[in-house]
């Protein structure tokens, strides 16, 4: 194998593949990226952790001799990142080593046989649809913060992707809060298809969608998701489980409702958070007329108190919430005004942006 390539042509593919490949593996081959070069001038590079695989194709390659090898994905990415912009890199194999040269720099890496590299199985998609990169990013950005992390309820450690003839929807919950985003762009003829995408796959998919505008083709099968975007293709296993009935958690037309400026509330919560209990970062919200008082304290008997104007008509009430959960929602809401609704004081809060019906959030209360 011998070829030459511009640094920028392979930099992003290597960075994305390094995100898929784990640095520490019980199987050395899984720390490697698989590089294949054809005599026609195209390069394909792949990385996998057995649950997810990313494949990238690069056409701007000056190929002298075709071939295939596997070598360390992270070392390749680090080398490419460290070289100056505009660098031209030559790559060739020398026995069981890969040699890279650029200017006065020379790197020699160990390789492993391609025959030992696992090849991903491509399952036929039962539901296929196309979204703009912007819409796909919105589905992730609006809900990903509410995914559970290492929960024993493994089906919560990811994002639900639901497709019907009327909508494409994303939902995530960790049992304490729930986030839902809906796009009115259904797939004709689809009754209701649900897929739970693991957290790591969601993170890498979001990185793949970043950058220039364009479209992403989604393909869902019974146990696999595949997303193609330009020269990249990401395939991942789905979580085998049943996602909770999220619709039962969302309050319907709760009678108590208040609204206020999102940024003003977020800044007040940020200041109050400084004096919360680090283990249990809760704040008390006291609503009296058109004023919300935010109170935070800690075991050292320190206290923060903030006053925020709100629009509210009803009896005075006190609420307690995890301040981080509230701030996560405020960052995800797109509109400038936030509306918080409840069935009664002490019940779960429904949070929405005024005039924004695409996303809803539910936050459970906590005792302060």
N, C-alpha and C positions, 0 to 999 in steps of 0.2 A: 504494500500500500504506500502510495506517495501522492500528496496533493498540496496545493497552496490555497490560502483563503484569507480574506480580510478579517481583521479582528471583530468588527462590528457585525459581520454576517453570522457569526456563530456565538456571539456573546449572550444574547437573550436566550436562545435555545439552551445553552449550557446552564445559565442561571435558573431557568425553569426546571430543568431536569435535576439539578442539584437539590431543589426543593422537594422533589419526589423521593430521591435516594437518601436513605438514612446513613449517617456517618459511621455508626457502629452496627455491624451486622454479624450474626453468627455464621453466615455463609459469605465468604469474601467476595464471591462473584456479584452479590447484590449491592456491593459498594461501588460497582463499576457502571459505566455507561457503555452501551454497545454502539460502535461507530461502523457504518457501512458506506463504502464509496463505490460508485459505479463508473465504468469507463466513459459513460455518456456525460459525466460532469455533475451528477447529483449526489448529495450526501444525506444520509439518514442517521439520526442519533436517537437512542432510546434509553430510558431509565425506568426502573421499577422497584417496588418494595413488596411485590407479590399481591398486594391488595389494590394497587393502582399502577398504571403505566402511562408514561408520556412519551410520545413519538414526535419528533420534529424533522422537517425536510428542508434542506438548503440547496438551492440550485446554482448559486454563484460560486462554483468551485472549479479551480484549475487542476484537473486530475491528470497525473502522469501514469499512475498504476492503480487500478482498483483493488479492493480487498475489504476485509472486515476484522475488527479487533474489539476487545473490551479493555478499558482502563479506568482508573479512579475518576468518578464523576466530579467530586468536590475539588480534587487537585486540578483537573482540567479547568473547571470554572474559576478557581482562584488564579491560575496562570493567565487565563484570558483577561480576567478583570485587572490584573496587575500591569499588563502591557499598555503602552501609551495608545491614545486614540489614533486611528489611521494606520496602525501597524499591520504589516503583511506577515503571515505566519506560514511556515512550511512544516508539514507533518509527514513523517514516514516511519515505517517499521524497520527495526533492525534486530532480527532474531525474535526473542521474546520481550523486546522492549519497544516503546514508542518514543521517537525523538522529535522534539519541536524546536524550531529555530526562528528567531525574529531579531533582526539587527545583530547586536552583540550578545543576545541572550540565547541560552541553550538549555533545554530541559529533557531529561530522560525519565520515563515512567515505566513501571512494570505493567505487563498485560496478562490477561487470562484468556483461554480459548473461548471462542464464540459458541462452540458446541455446548458448553456448559451453561450458557446464558438462558434463563427462562423466557419462553415466548408467551405472550398474552393471548388468551382465547377471545375471539370476537363473537359475542352472541348476537343473533338477529334481533333488531329492535321491534318491539310491539307497538310503541308509540314514538313517533318522530315529529319534530317541530323545529321551527327556526325563530330565534329572537335576535334583536339587535344587541350589540354588546352593552349598550346603555341600559336596556331593559333587564338583561341578565344580571348586570351589576346591581341594579336596584333590588331585584329579588333577594340577592345575597346580603347587601349592605343594610337593608331595612330589618333583617331578622337574625343575622349570624351571631350577634352579641348574646343572644338568649340561649344558645346551644349549651347543653351540659358538658362538663369535662370529667371524664373518667367516672361517670355515674354507674352504679351497679345495674341500673335500668338502662342497659346498653342501647336501647332504641331511642333514648333521649340524646345520645352523644352524636348528634348529627342534625341535618335539616331535612324536613319533609318537603318533597316536591310533588305537588298534586296537579294533575292535568285533567280537565274535563272539556266538554264541547264549548263551554262558556268562558273558562278562565285557565290561566296558569298561576299557581299559588305556591308560596313558600311559607313554612311555619316552623318555628323552633320554640322549645321550652325546656327549662331545667327543673320544673316543678314549682318554682317560686315566681316565675314570670313567664309570659307567653308573648311572642311576636308573630304577626301575620301580615303578609304583603300579597296583594292580588293584582294581577294584570288581566284586563278584559280582552284577552287574546287566546281564545280556546282553540282546541284542535278538533276539527269536525269529525263526528263519528265516535269520539272517545267518551265513554260513560263516566268513569272515574278511575284514574290510574294514579296510584301513590307509590313513591319511592323514597326511602330514607337514605340520604347521602351522608357518608361519614364526615366528621369534622375535618380531617386532614384533606380529604378530597375537595370539600367546600373551599378551604383555604387556598389550595393550589389552583382550583378552577377560577377563583377570584383573581389570582395573579395572572393567569392565562388571559382573562378577559380585559385586563388593564391595557392601556395604550390607545392606539388609534381606533377610530370608529370602524364598524364592520358588523358582520353577522356571525352568529354561532349556531351550528346545527346540533340539536340535542336528539339523542336516541336512547330510549329507555326499554330495557327488557325486564324479565322477572327478577334477575339478580345482578344487573349491571347497568351502569350509565356510561354513555360515550358522548363526548363533546368535541366537535371539530371546529376549529377556527383558523382560517388561513392555512398556513403550513404546519399547524399543530393539531394533534389529536390526543385527547386525554380519556383514558378508559379506567373505570374504577368499579370495584365490587360494592354492592349496596348492603346496608344493614338488614339482616333477616329478622324482622320483628314487626309488631303491630304498633303503629303510632297511636297515642291517646286520642280520644274523640275531642279534638280541640274546640269544636263548635259549642260544646256544652259548657266550656270554661268561660266563653266570652259573654259578659252580661248583655242582655237585650233591653234597650231603652231604659236604663237606670234613671230614677227620678231626680237624684241629687247631682247637680252639675255646676262646675265653676270653670272659668277660663282666664288666661293671663298671657302676658308676653313670654315667649319661650326663652329668649336670651336673658331677660331680667331674672326669671326664676332659676335658670341654670347657673348664673353667676352668684346668686344668693346661696344656692345649695353648695356651690364650690367653696365659698367662704365658710359656711357653717360646717362643712365636712372636716375642716382642719381640726376641730375640737370634738369630733365624734370618737366613740370607742373603736379602737383599731380592729378588734375581733368582731364586734357587732355594730357596724356603722349605721346606726339608725338615727332618724330625725323625726321630731314631732311637728306636725303641721296643725296650727290652730287657726281656724277660719271664723272670723267675726265680721259680719257685714261684707264690705268690699276690701277687706284686708286679711292677708295670710301672714301669720307670724311663724317663722321657722326657728325651732329651738333644737340645739344640739349640745350634749354634755358628755363628760367622760368620768372615769373613776377618780380622777384628780380633782373633782369638783369644779372643773372649768366649764364655762358655758359660752356658746355663741348664740346670738339672737338676730334674726334678719326679718324685716317687714317688706312684704311685696304686695302691690295692689292687684286685686283680682275682681272679676265680675261674678258675683254670686248673690243669689236671693234664696234665703232659707234660714233655718235655725243654726246657731253656732255649733261647731263640731270640732273634734280633735281627731287627728289621724296619725298613724305611725308607719313609716316606710324605711326600707333600706335606701340610703341616699344614693348609692351607686346604681341601683336599679332605676331610680328616677332619672338620673343623669344619662344613663345609656339610652333611655327612650327619648329624652330631649335632644340628644345628638342625632338620633335616627329620624326624627320627625322633620318633614320638609318645609312645612309652613311656619310662619312667624308666631302664630298664636296656638297655644296648647289648650285642649279641653280635657278635664278630668271629671269622670262621672262615676257614681256609686249607687248601689241599691239602698244602702244605709251606712251610717258611720261604722267603720271597722270592717266593712266588706271589701272584697277585691276592687281595685280601681281600674276603670277602662280609660285609656289615654289615647287621644287622637289629635291630629292636627286639624285646625279649623279649615274647612273647605277641602280637605284631603281625605278622600274616602278609600284610598288604595291600601292604607296600612292601619292596623289597630294593634294596641298593646294592652296587656292585662298584667297588673302588678299586685301580688298578694301583700296584705298588710303585715306589720310586725308589732309586737307589744313593746312599748318604750317605757 
